[in-house]
Amino acid sequence: MGFTTLSLKGRALRLLSQREHSRAELLRKLAPHVQEGDDLGALLDDLQARDFISEARVVESVLHRRAGRLGAARIRQELQSKGLGAEVVQDAVAQLQGSELERAREVWRRKFGEPTTDPQSRAKHMRFLLARGFSGDVVRRVVQGADGSDEI
């Protein structure tokens, strides 16, 4: 192992120490640093074999960090951008479906606090939730049902 390989491995470990990364993310981030004699594929294989790279932990990390603020559509997009497999992404999104309405209500409550009857304000509330990846049906239920009937 030459110095450059250790340097590449050091970069990989530094990235992984900051947060969970998927194999595709590491490949994209480390590729510009590969020098002659480096074998990025072998390094990533080794890190994966040693469980330094784990799709399950990447999914868990994203869900933990983002589910409280984003809807399933935005989380799906983020997981896909990390290069995770379609089945893994679908399973993660399926986990979120049951809590989508409650999460959207909480995001709406933290941002706006109280319902409005003004059509322009309602549209603003709806755009806000839609931009965060909540489905149209959930957004309508939150904004139209924000009359206090489902208060905690």
C-alpha positions in Angstrom: 0.0 0.0 0.0 1.5 3.3 -1.1 1.1 6.6 0.6 -1.5 7.7 -2.0 -3.7 4.7 -1.2 -3.6 5.5 2.5 -4.4 9.1 1.6 -7.4 7.9 -0.4 -8.4 5.6 2.5 -7.9 8.4 4.9 -10.2 10.6 2.9 -12.8 7.9 2.8 -12.6 7.3 6.6 -12.8 11.1 7.2 -16.0 11.4 5.1 -17.5 8.3 6.9 -16.6 9.8 10.3 -18.7 12.9 9.5 -21.8 11.1 8.5 -23.0 7.9 6.7 -22.2 7.8 3.0 -23.4 5.4 0.4 -20.9 3.6 -1.9 -22.0 5.8 -4.8 -21.5 9.0 -2.8 -18.0 7.9 -1.8 -17.2 7.0 -5.3 -18.3 10.4 -6.5 -16.4 12.3 -3.8 -13.2 10.3 -3.9 -12.8 9.8 -7.7 -11.2 13.2 -8.2 -8.5 12.2 -5.7 -7.5 8.9 -7.3 -3.9 8.8 -8.4 -2.0 6.3 -10.5 -1.8 3.0 -8.6 -4.9 3.6 -6.5 -7.7 1.1 -6.8 -10.8 3.0 -5.6 -13.1 0.0 -6.3 -11.0 -2.3 -4.1 -10.9 0.3 -1.4 -14.7 0.7 -1.4 -15.1 -3.1 -1.5 -12.8 -3.4 1.6 -14.8 -0.7 3.4 -18.1 -2.4 2.5 -16.7 -5.8 3.6 -15.7 -4.2 7.0 -19.2 -2.7 7.3 -17.9 0.9 7.1 -20.3 1.4 4.2 -23.9 0.3 4.9 -27.0 1.2 2.9 -29.2 0.4 5.9 -27.3 2.9 8.1 -27.5 5.5 5.3 -31.3 5.1 5.1 -31.6 5.2 8.9 -29.5 8.3 9.1 -31.6 10.1 6.4 -34.9 9.1 8.0 -33.7 10.2 11.4 -32.4 13.6 10.2 -35.1 14.5 7.7 -38.4 12.7 8.4 -39.5 15.3 10.9 -39.3 18.1 8.3 -39.8 16.5 4.9 -42.5 14.4 3.2 -41.9 11.0 1.6 -41.4 12.4 -1.9 -38.5 14.6 -0.9 -36.9 11.8 1.2 -37.3 9.4 -1.8 -35.5 12.0 -3.9 -32.7 12.4 -1.4 -32.2 8.6 -1.0 -32.1 8.2 -4.8 -29.5 10.9 -5.1 -27.3 8.9 -2.8 -27.3 6.0 -5.3 -29.2 3.6 -3.1 -31.0 0.7 -4.7 -34.7 1.1 -5.8 -35.9 -1.6 -3.4 -34.1 0.0 -0.4 -35.6 3.4 -1.3 -39.1 2.0 -1.7 -38.9 0.2 1.7 -37.8 3.4 3.4 -40.6 5.4 1.8 -43.1 2.7 2.8 -42.0 3.2 6.4 -42.9 6.8 6.2 -46.4 6.5 4.7 -48.1 5.7 8.0 -46.8 8.9 9.7 -47.1 11.2 6.7 -50.2 13.1 7.9 -48.9 13.5 11.4 -45.5 14.7 10.2 -47.1 17.2 7.8 -49.4 18.5 10.6 -46.4 19.0 12.8 -44.4 20.8 10.1 -47.4 23.0 9.3 -48.0 23.8 13.0 -44.4 24.8 13.6 -44.3 27.0 10.6 -47.8 28.7 10.7 -49.2 27.8 14.1 -52.8 28.8 13.3 -55.3 28.2 10.5 -56.3 30.8 8.1 -59.5 31.4 6.1 -57.8 33.7 3.5 -57.4 31.8 0.2 -54.0 33.4 -0.6 -52.7 32.3 2.8 -54.1 28.8 2.4 -52.4 28.6 -1.0 -49.1 29.7 0.7 -49.5 27.0 3.4 -50.2 24.4 0.7 -47.2 25.4 -1.4 -44.9 25.3 1.7 -46.0 21.7 2.5 -45.9 20.5 -1.2 -42.3 21.9 -1.5 -41.3 19.8 1.4 -42.4 16.7 -0.4 -45.8 15.9 1.2 -48.4 14.5 -1.1 -51.3 16.7 -2.4 -53.9 14.7 -0.5 -52.0 15.0 2.8 -51.5 18.7 2.2 -55.2 19.3 1.5 -56.1 17.4 4.7 -53.7 19.4 6.8 -54.5 22.8 5.5 -58.3 22.3 5.3 -58.4 20.3 8.5 -56.4 23.0 10.3 -59.6 24.2 12.1 -58.5 22.7 15.3 -60.5 19.5 15.1 -57.3 17.4 15.3 -55.5 19.4 17.9 -53.2 17.5 20.2 
